[in-house]
Amino acid sequence: MTADAYLLKILAREAVDTGPAAPVRGVQARLMPALQEWAGQHLRFVRPSGSFAKGTANKSGTDIDLFISISENVPQTMRDIYNSLADWMAQKGYKPRKQNVSINVSVNGYSVDLVPAKRQDSYSEDHSLYRRKADTWTKTNVATHINHVIRSGRAQEIRVLKLWRHQKGLDFPSFYLELTTISALCGANSGLADRVWKALRYIRDTFPNARVMDPANTNNVISDDLTAAEKAKVVAAARQALAATDWNQIVR
């Protein structure tokens, strides 16, 4: 089996159903009463986002991200909004786990990341998100994120690298990984294995000092989401991968 065939077989195994009838979409309907009760009249919409919407999801990752848009008229800070949603989901028995900008819950066996956000004004879809690690908020536009990743055409490479990240236990936020992969493969048109190899070399050599900015807000520096020590662990894993003698040592 060629390296490309091996990776494509893994991607087929990890394929996620994102169609309108996908079973995982049922978790949104299950959660809506609790979310509606929490936000009341300020709830604008709840939509799938993240890897599920971008086509970069794997079965072994988070099953679905739900973007929760709250009206700009809500007086609470993003910190208060984020924490109140976590508290509310705990009251409802969901055992929430706070992450950086999302809150993870389990619903009917599915892993769901809830992303609360407050629209900044009535003229755009720019939203404020709470960043728990930095204890601050940031402006972004999730629709811009989704379109940026889809237009890149790098879903296969991103999915392989997400599997590598997951299997090696790396702290490498998904959007940061997606943007890094897109930068690493600018203009690359070789086979899938060669492209993933090129991305791993980029992570080893360029990633630690690369400044990665949010395509929806250049003041939001995505590369600040990891410390130098956390980046060093990602680099070490890429170096180890590049020393492998077989692809099954890199991703399974």
C-alpha positions as CSV (number, residue, x, y, z in Angstrom):
1,M,0.0,0.0,0.0
2,T,1.3,3.4,-0.9
3,A,1.6,6.2,1.7
4,D,-1.2,8.1,0.0
5,A,-3.5,5.0,0.0
6,Y,-2.7,4.4,3.7
7,L,-3.6,8.0,4.6
8,L,-6.8,8.0,2.5
9,K,-7.9,4.7,4.1
10,I,-7.5,6.3,7.5
11,L,-9.5,9.4,6.4
12,A,-12.2,7.1,5.1
13,R,-12.4,5.4,8.5
14,E,-12.6,8.7,10.3
15,A,-15.1,10.3,7.9
16,V,-17.9,12.3,9.7
17,D,-21.4,12.5,8.4
18,T,-22.2,16.3,8.1
19,G,-25.4,16.0,6.0
20,P,-28.7,17.5,7.0
21,A,-29.9,14.1,8.4
22,A,-26.7,13.3,10.3
23,P,-27.5,11.8,13.7
24,V,-25.1,14.2,15.5
25,R,-27.3,17.1,14.5
26,G,-29.9,15.8,16.8
27,V,-27.9,17.1,19.8
28,Q,-28.7,20.6,18.8
29,A,-32.5,19.9,19.1
30,R,-31.8,18.2,22.5
31,L,-29.9,21.2,23.8
32,M,-32.2,23.9,22.5
33,P,-34.6,24.0,25.4
34,A,-31.8,24.5,27.9
35,L,-30.0,27.1,25.7
36,Q,-33.3,29.0,25.1
37,E,-34.1,29.0,28.8
38,W,-30.6,30.3,29.6
39,A,-30.5,33.1,27.0
40,G,-34.2,34.0,26.9
41,Q,-35.1,36.7,24.4
42,H,-31.4,37.4,23.8
43,L,-30.7,34.2,21.9
44,R,-30.3,34.9,18.2
45,F,-29.4,31.5,16.8
46,V,-27.5,28.3,17.4
47,R,-25.5,26.8,14.5
48,P,-22.9,24.1,13.9
49,S,-19.5,25.6,13.6
50,G,-15.9,24.6,14.0
51,S,-14.5,21.5,12.3
52,F,-18.0,20.1,11.6
53,A,-18.9,23.1,9.5
54,K,-15.5,23.4,7.9
55,G,-15.3,19.7,6.8
56,T,-12.2,19.1,8.9
57,A,-13.7,16.9,11.5
58,N,-12.7,13.3,12.4
59,K,-14.7,10.7,14.3
60,S,-12.2,10.5,17.0
61,G,-12.4,14.3,17.7
62,T,-15.2,16.5,19.1
63,D,-18.4,15.5,17.3
64,I,-19.9,18.9,16.8
65,D,-19.3,22.6,17.8
66,L,-22.4,24.7,18.4
67,F,-22.0,28.5,18.0
68,I,-24.4,30.3,20.3
69,S,-25.1,33.9,19.1
70,I,-26.3,36.2,21.8
71,S,-27.8,39.7,21.2
72,E,-25.5,42.8,21.5
73,N,-28.1,44.1,24.0
74,V,-27.0,41.7,26.8
75,P,-25.3,43.9,29.5
76,Q,-23.1,41.1,30.9
77,T,-19.4,40.8,30.1
78,M,-18.2,37.9,27.9
79,R,-16.6,36.4,31.0
80,D,-19.9,36.5,32.8
81,I,-21.8,35.1,29.8
82,Y,-19.3,32.2,29.4
83,N,-19.3,31.3,33.1
84,S,-23.1,31.6,33.4
85,L,-23.5,29.1,30.5
86,A,-21.1,26.7,32.2
87,D,-23.0,27.0,35.5
88,W,-26.4,26.6,33.7
89,M,-25.3,23.4,31.9
90,A,-24.0,22.0,35.3
91,Q,-27.5,22.7,36.8
92,K,-29.0,20.8,33.9
93,G,-26.8,17.8,34.7
94,Y,-24.4,18.0,31.7
95,K,-21.1,18.1,33.6
96,P,-19.6,20.9,31.5
97,R,-15.8,21.1,31.0
98,K,-14.4,24.6,30.5
99,Q,-12.0,24.9,27.6
100,N,-10.5,28.1,26.1
101,V,-13.4,29.7,24.1
102,S,-15.8,26.7,24.4
103,I,-17.6,24.6,27.0
104,N,-17.6,20.9,26.4
105,V,-20.6,18.7,27.3
106,S,-21.6,15.1,26.5
107,V,-25.1,14.6,24.9
108,N,-26.3,11.1,24.0
109,G,-22.7,9.9,23.7
110,Y,-21.6,12.8,21.5
111,S,-18.9,15.3,22.5
112,V,-20.3,18.8,22.0
113,D,-18.4,22.1,22.3
114,L,-20.6,25.1,23.1
115,V,-19.2,28.4,21.9
116,P,-21.1,31.4,23.5
117,A,-20.6,34.7,21.7
118,K,-22.1,38.2,21.8
119,R,-22.8,40.0,18.6
120,Q,-20.9,43.3,18.6
121,D,-23.5,45.4,16.7
122,S,-26.6,45.1,14.6
123,Y,-24.7,45.8,11.3
124,S,-22.5,42.8,11.0
125,E,-21.9,39.2,12.2
126,D,-18.8,40.1,14.2
127,H,-18.9,38.6,17.6
128,S,-17.1,38.8,20.9
129,L,-15.7,35.5,22.3
130,Y,-14.3,34.9,25.8
131,R,-10.8,33.6,25.9
132,R,-10.5,31.8,29.3
133,K,-6.7,31.2,29.2
134,A,-6.0,34.9,28.8
135,D,-9.1,36.0,30.8
136,T,-10.1,38.5,28.1
137,W,-12.4,38.7,25.1
138,T,-11.6,39.0,21.4
139,K,-13.5,40.0,18.3
140,T,-14.0,37.5,15.5
141,N,-16.3,36.3,12.8
142,V,-17.0,32.5,12.7
143,A,-18.5,32.6,9.2
144,T,-15.2,34.1,7.9
145,H,-13.3,31.3,9.7
146,I,-15.4,28.6,8.0
147,N,-15.1,30.1,4.6
148,H,-11.4,30.7,4.9
149,V,-10.7,27.0,5.7
150,I,-13.1,25.7,3.1
151,R,-11.6,27.8,0.4
152,S,-8.1,26.6,1.2
153,G,-8.9,23.1,-0.1
154,R,-6.7,21.6,2.6
155,A,-9.3,19.6,4.5
156,Q,-7.5,16.2,3.9
157,E,-4.1,17.4,5.2
158,I,-5.8,19.2,8.2
159,R,-7.7,16.0,9.1
160,V,-4.5,13.9,9.0
161,L,-2.7,16.4,11.2
162,K,-5.6,16.6,13.6
163,L,-5.4,12.8,14.0
164,W,-1.7,13.1,14.6
165,R,-2.3,15.8,17.2
166,H,-5.0,13.7,18.9
167,Q,-3.0,10.5,18.9
168,K,0.1,12.2,20.3
169,G,-1.8,14.0,23.0
170,L,-0.8,17.5,21.8
171,D,-2.3,20.8,22.9
172,F,-2.7,22.4,19.5
173,P,-6.0,24.3,19.1
174,S,-7.9,23.3,16.0
175,F,-8.1,26.7,14.3
176,Y,-4.4,27.4,15.0
177,L,-3.6,24.0,13.4
178,E,-5.8,24.7,10.4
179,L,-4.2,28.1,9.8
180,T,-0.8,26.6,10.2
181,T,-1.5,23.9,7.7
182,I,-2.8,26.3,5.2
183,S,0.3,28.5,5.5
184,A,2.6,25.5,5.3
185,L,1.0,24.2,2.1
186,C,0.7,27.4,0.1
187,G,1.1,26.4,-3.5
188,A,1.8,22.7,-2.7
189,N,0.3,20.3,-5.2
190,S,2.1,17.0,-4.7
191,G,0.6,13.8,-3.3
192,L,-1.3,13.8,0.1
193,A,1.6,12.1,2.0
194,D,4.1,14.5,0.6
195,R,1.9,17.5,1.5
196,V,1.5,16.2,5.1
197,W,5.2,15.7,5.3
198,K,5.8,19.3,4.1
199,A,3.4,20.5,6.8
200,L,5.3,18.6,9.5
201,R,8.6,20.1,8.3
202,Y,7.0,23.5,8.5
203,I,5.8,22.8,12.1
204,R,9.3,21.6,13.0
205,D,11.2,24.6,11.4
206,T,8.8,27.6,11.1
207,F,5.8,27.1,13.4
208,P,7.5,28.2,16.7
209,N,8.1,31.8,15.5
210,A,5.4,32.2,12.9
211,R,2.9,34.9,13.7
212,V,-0.6,33.6,12.9
213,M,-3.4,36.1,12.8
214,D,-7.2,35.7,12.8
215,P,-8.4,36.3,9.2
216,A,-11.5,38.0,10.7
217,N,-9.5,40.3,12.9
218,T,-5.8,40.9,12.5
219,N,-5.6,42.2,16.1
220,N,-6.4,38.7,17.3
221,V,-3.1,36.8,17.2
222,I,-4.0,33.1,17.2
223,S,-0.3,32.1,17.7
224,D,-0.5,33.6,21.2
225,D,-2.9,30.8,22.2
226,L,0.1,28.6,23.0
227,T,3.1,29.3,25.2
228,A,6.6,28.8,24.1
229,A,6.7,25.6,26.1
230,E,3.5,24.3,24.6
231,K,4.8,25.1,21.1
232,A,8.0,23.3,21.9
233,K,6.0,20.1,22.6
234,V,4.4,20.4,19.2
235,V,7.7,20.9,17.5
236,A,9.2,17.9,19.3
237,A,6.3,15.7,18.1
238,A,6.8,16.9,14.5
239,R,10.6,16.2,14.8
240,Q,9.8,12.7,16.0
241,A,7.3,12.2,13.2
242,L,9.8,13.2,10.6
243,A,12.3,10.6,12.0
244,A,9.7,7.8,11.6
245,T,10.4,5.0,9.1
246,D,6.8,4.2,8.5
247,W,3.6,6.2,8.3
248,N,1.9,4.0,10.9
249,Q,4.4,5.4,13.4
250,I,3.0,8.9,12.7
251,V,-0.7,8.4,12.4
252,R,-2.9,5.3,12.8
